Amino acid sequence: MTTTMNSHSDEATIEADPTLPIIRITRDFAATPAQLMRAHTDPDLYVRWVGPDGTEARITEWDVRDGGSWRFVGAGRDGEEYAFRGCFHRVGEDIIVQTFTWEGMPEDVSLETLRFEDLGDGTTRLYAQSLVDSFESRDAWLRSGMEVGVNDSYAKLDAMLASGDV
């Protein structure tokens, strides 16, 4: 099953792999790979763009290195808080491999790989892949409205890149 969830060129393409419990996200940015890496690893920048519109995030742990860990807490529009955590398995020049867990379901851990490909024209393509433990978990993520959070987040990142903040 390939589920593509986008309607505009400035939105992410979100696809479900038909043979594995994987979600793949692809998105182009007017940025260098180094800028995108910085936006994903600098905690002061990360909290400014992660999450759907109308939400805020705060970092409680952030150790960006092979073997390091991370945790952030998001606050929704209604004031409800939700926390995410994981471990950095590999942090390279153009790649991040990490685990990702929503603390509300601590048994559901995904393995995420983010790659930043320089397209050579001032544009970088982000490839993100999340491997979960079952098709049911993957499909629940897709039904959760994740595309709103992904696209809202990346739109905020676009604005930060355009303003020179990254």
C-alpha positions as CSV (number, residue, x, y, z in Angstrom):
1,M,0.0,0.0,0.0
2,T,1.4,3.4,-0.9
3,T,-0.4,6.2,0.9
4,T,0.7,9.6,-0.4
5,M,-0.6,12.3,1.8
6,N,0.2,15.7,0.1
7,S,-1.5,18.1,-2.2
8,H,1.0,20.9,-2.5
9,S,4.6,20.9,-3.7
10,D,5.7,22.5,-0.4
11,E,4.2,19.6,1.6
12,A,5.9,16.4,2.5
13,T,5.2,13.2,0.7
14,I,4.2,10.5,3.2
15,E,4.2,6.9,2.0
16,A,3.5,3.6,3.6
17,D,5.7,0.8,2.3
18,P,3.5,-2.1,1.0
19,T,5.8,-4.9,2.2
20,L,7.3,-3.5,5.5
21,P,5.9,-1.6,8.5
22,I,7.7,1.6,7.3
23,I,6.6,5.2,6.8
24,R,8.7,7.2,4.4
25,I,8.6,11.0,4.3
26,T,10.3,13.0,1.5
27,R,10.5,16.8,1.5
28,D,12.6,19.4,-0.3
29,F,14.0,22.5,1.4
30,A,15.7,25.7,0.1
31,A,18.7,25.0,2.3
32,T,22.0,23.2,2.5
33,P,22.3,19.8,4.2
34,A,24.4,21.5,6.9
35,Q,21.5,23.9,7.6
36,L,19.0,21.0,7.9
37,M,21.4,19.1,10.1
38,R,21.7,22.1,12.4
39,A,17.9,22.6,12.5
40,H,17.6,18.9,13.6
41,T,20.4,18.9,16.1
42,D,20.5,22.4,17.7
43,P,18.0,22.3,20.6
44,D,17.3,26.0,20.5
45,L,16.3,25.7,16.8
46,Y,14.5,22.4,17.1
47,V,12.0,23.6,19.6
48,R,11.1,26.5,17.4
49,W,9.8,24.4,14.5
50,V,8.9,20.9,15.8
51,G,5.2,20.2,16.3
52,P,1.8,21.3,14.8
53,D,0.9,24.9,14.8
54,G,-0.4,26.2,18.1
55,T,1.9,23.9,20.1
56,E,5.1,24.5,22.0
57,A,8.0,22.2,22.8
58,R,10.7,22.2,25.5
59,I,13.8,20.1,25.6
60,T,14.4,18.2,28.8
61,E,17.4,16.1,27.5
62,W,19.5,16.7,24.4
63,D,22.8,14.9,23.9
64,V,23.4,14.8,20.1
65,R,26.1,12.2,19.5
66,D,26.4,8.5,18.7
67,G,24.9,6.9,21.8
68,G,23.3,10.1,23.1
69,S,19.7,10.5,24.1
70,W,17.0,13.1,23.7
71,R,13.6,14.0,25.2
72,F,11.2,16.8,24.6
73,V,7.8,17.7,26.0
74,G,5.2,19.3,23.8
75,A,2.2,21.3,25.0
76,G,-0.9,21.2,23.0
77,R,-3.4,24.0,22.4
78,D,-5.5,22.7,25.3
79,G,-2.5,22.7,27.6
80,E,-2.2,18.9,27.6
81,E,1.5,17.8,27.6
82,Y,2.9,14.9,25.7
83,A,6.5,13.7,25.8
84,F,8.8,12.0,23.3
85,R,12.1,10.4,23.8
86,G,14.8,8.4,22.1
87,C,18.5,7.6,21.5
88,F,20.8,8.8,18.8
89,H,22.4,5.8,17.3
90,R,24.3,7.6,14.5
91,V,24.8,11.3,13.9
92,G,26.8,12.0,10.8
93,E,27.4,14.9,8.4
94,D,24.2,14.2,6.5
95,I,22.4,11.4,8.5
96,I,20.7,10.9,11.8
97,V,19.7,7.4,13.0
98,Q,17.6,7.5,16.2
99,T,14.8,5.8,18.1
100,F,11.6,7.6,18.6
101,T,9.0,6.8,21.4
102,W,5.9,8.6,22.5
103,E,5.9,8.1,26.2
104,G,2.1,7.5,26.2
105,M,2.9,4.2,24.4
106,P,6.4,3.3,25.6
107,E,6.3,-0.2,24.1
108,D,6.0,1.3,20.6
109,V,9.5,2.3,19.6
110,S,10.3,3.3,16.0
111,L,13.7,3.3,14.4
112,E,14.1,6.5,12.4
113,T,16.7,7.4,9.7
114,L,16.9,10.9,8.3
115,R,19.1,11.6,5.3
116,F,19.9,15.0,3.8
117,E,20.7,14.9,0.1
118,D,22.2,18.0,-1.6
119,L,20.5,18.4,-4.9
120,G,23.1,20.9,-6.1
121,D,20.9,23.9,-6.7
122,G,20.6,25.3,-3.2
123,T,18.0,22.7,-2.4
124,T,18.3,19.7,-0.1
125,R,16.0,16.7,-0.1
126,L,15.1,15.2,3.3
127,Y,14.4,11.5,3.3
128,A,12.9,10.2,6.6
129,Q,12.1,6.6,7.3
130,S,10.3,5.3,10.4
131,L,10.3,1.5,11.0
132,V,7.8,0.3,13.5
133,D,7.1,-3.1,14.9
134,S,3.8,-3.9,13.0
135,F,1.6,-2.9,10.2
136,E,-1.1,-2.1,12.8
137,S,1.2,0.4,14.5
138,R,2.3,1.9,11.2
139,D,-1.3,2.3,10.1
140,A,-2.3,3.8,13.4
141,W,0.4,6.5,13.0
142,L,-0.9,7.3,9.5
143,R,-4.5,7.6,10.9
144,S,-3.3,9.8,13.8
145,G,-3.1,13.0,11.7
146,M,0.7,12.9,11.7
147,E,0.7,14.7,8.3
148,V,-0.6,17.8,10.0
149,G,2.3,17.8,12.5
150,V,4.9,17.0,9.8
151,N,3.7,19.7,7.4
152,D,3.1,22.4,10.0
153,S,6.6,21.7,11.4
154,Y,8.3,21.8,8.0
155,A,6.5,25.0,7.1
156,K,7.9,26.6,10.3
157,L,11.3,25.3,9.4
158,D,10.9,26.8,5.9
159,A,10.2,30.2,7.5
160,M,13.2,30.0,9.7
161,L,15.4,29.1,6.7
162,A,14.0,32.0,4.7
163,S,14.6,34.5,7.5
164,G,18.2,33.3,7.9
165,D,17.6,32.0,11.5
166,V,19.2,28.7,10.5
